[in-house]
Amino acid sequence: MARIVKLDEILGEDITFVWREKEYIFPADISTALVWKMADLYERISASEKTIAEKQAKNEPIDDDQAAYRKLIAETEAVLLEGLQEKDPSLESLPFGARGFQVVLATVLVQLGFLAGEPGNPQKGSVKMAIPRSRKKPARSSSSRSSSKSSASRRTSGAA
């Protein structure tokens, strides 16, 4: 008898985000390329936030770093839009702002297994997980993620 693998049970369900009484669906099974783009951008955003915080602590200029950070946010928004467009091709831009963007990104990365957190509340207990790549630097300590509101949420609110 052939082995039956029920992908619906393994991959989970699509994620439905409700914003202002409208539903936006992110598919459970997105392309591998899109998954790696999101994971890479998340890593780069985290590194950028760390660099900016370190420079601010030393009172060093951060203009170039902030410009690079804003570019990363724009790239990430485009990737999230691409994922949402799989279910709604008519969507022309992300329907939510900086705080919503951060929650959507974290929720998707939790479902994909790149972040640990509570389903439905990815920020609670959110800890970055190692992403297997040869160029990846050693994982940071999770102690910098102690608050329930991540640094991405605080920093992206001014980048919109």
C-alpha positions in Angstrom: 0.0 0.0 0.0 1.3 3.5 -0.9 2.1 5.9 1.9 -0.3 8.8 2.1 1.0 12.2 3.2 -1.7 14.7 3.8 0.0 18.1 3.2 -3.0 20.0 4.5 -2.3 18.6 7.9 1.5 19.2 7.7 1.6 22.7 6.1 -1.1 24.2 8.3 -3.8 26.6 7.2 -3.6 29.9 5.4 -3.3 32.8 7.7 -6.2 35.3 7.6 -5.4 38.8 8.7 -8.5 41.0 9.4 -7.9 44.7 9.2 -10.8 47.2 9.3 -13.3 44.4 8.7 -11.6 43.2 5.5 -9.8 39.9 5.3 -6.3 39.5 3.8 -5.1 35.9 3.3 -1.5 34.8 3.4 -1.1 31.2 1.9 0.3 28.5 4.1 2.4 27.1 1.2 4.2 30.0 -0.4 7.1 29.5 -2.8 10.5 28.5 -1.4 12.0 31.7 -2.9 9.5 33.9 -1.1 10.2 32.1 2.2 13.9 32.6 1.9 13.5 36.3 0.9 11.4 36.9 4.0 13.8 35.1 6.3 16.8 36.9 4.8 15.1 40.3 5.0 14.1 39.6 8.7 17.8 38.8 9.4 19.0 42.0 7.7 16.4 44.1 9.5 17.4 42.7 12.8 21.1 43.4 12.1 20.3 46.9 10.9 18.3 47.6 14.1 21.3 46.4 16.2 23.7 48.6 14.2 21.5 51.7 14.6 21.1 51.1 18.3 24.8 50.6 18.9 25.6 53.8 16.9 22.9 55.7 18.8 24.4 54.6 22.1 27.8 55.9 21.0 26.3 59.1 19.6 27.5 58.3 16.1 25.7 59.4 12.9 23.1 57.0 11.7 21.7 58.7 8.6 23.1 56.2 6.2 22.0 53.3 8.4 18.5 54.7 8.7 18.3 55.0 4.9 19.4 51.4 4.5 16.9 50.3 7.1 14.1 52.1 5.3 15.1 50.3 2.1 15.0 47.0 3.9 11.5 47.8 5.2 10.3 48.7 1.7 11.7 45.4 0.3 10.0 43.4 3.0 6.7 45.2 2.4 7.0 44.2 -1.3 7.7 40.5 -0.3 4.7 40.5 2.0 2.5 42.0 -0.7 3.7 39.4 -3.1 2.5 36.7 -0.6 -0.9 38.3 -0.1 -1.3 38.8 -3.8 -1.2 35.0 -4.3 -4.8 35.0 -2.8 -5.8 38.5 -4.0 -4.0 39.5 -7.2 -6.0 42.8 -7.2 -4.2 44.0 -4.0 -1.9 46.9 -5.1 -0.3 47.8 -1.8 -0.2 46.6 1.8 -3.4 47.6 3.5 -1.9 48.3 6.9 0.9 50.5 8.2 4.1 49.9 10.1 2.7 48.2 13.2 0.5 45.9 11.1 3.4 45.1 8.8 5.5 44.0 11.8 2.7 41.7 13.1 2.1 40.2 9.7 5.8 39.5 9.2 6.2 37.9 12.6 3.1 35.8 12.3 4.2 34.4 8.9 7.7 33.7 10.2 6.3 31.9 13.3 4.1 29.7 11.1 7.0 28.9 8.8 9.2 28.0 11.8 11.7 30.8 11.5 10.6 32.4 14.8 9.4 30.8 17.9 6.3 32.4 19.4 2.6 31.8 20.1 0.4 31.2 17.1 -1.9 34.2 16.9 0.4 36.3 19.1 3.9 36.0 17.5 5.3 38.8 19.7 4.7 37.0 23.0 7.7 34.9 23.7 9.2 35.7 20.2 12.7 34.4 19.9 14.7 34.3 16.7 15.6 30.9 15.5 18.8 30.0 13.6 18.4 30.0 9.8 20.6 27.4 8.2 22.8 29.3 5.8 26.5 29.1 5.2 26.9 32.9 5.4 24.9 33.3 8.6 26.7 34.7 11.6 26.3 33.0 15.0 22.9 33.5 16.5 22.5 36.3 19.0 21.4 35.8 22.5 17.7 35.9 23.0 18.1 38.3 25.9 17.8 41.3 23.6 14.2 40.3 22.8 12.9 40.5 26.3 9.9 42.8 25.8 6.6 41.7 24.3 6.9 44.5 21.7 9.8 43.9 19.4 12.3 46.5 18.3 11.0 46.2 14.8 7.7 47.5 15.9 9.2 50.5 17.7 11.6 51.3 14.8 9.3 50.8 11.8 6.6 53.2 13.2 8.7 56.1 12.0 9.7 54.5 8.7 6.3 54.5 7.1 
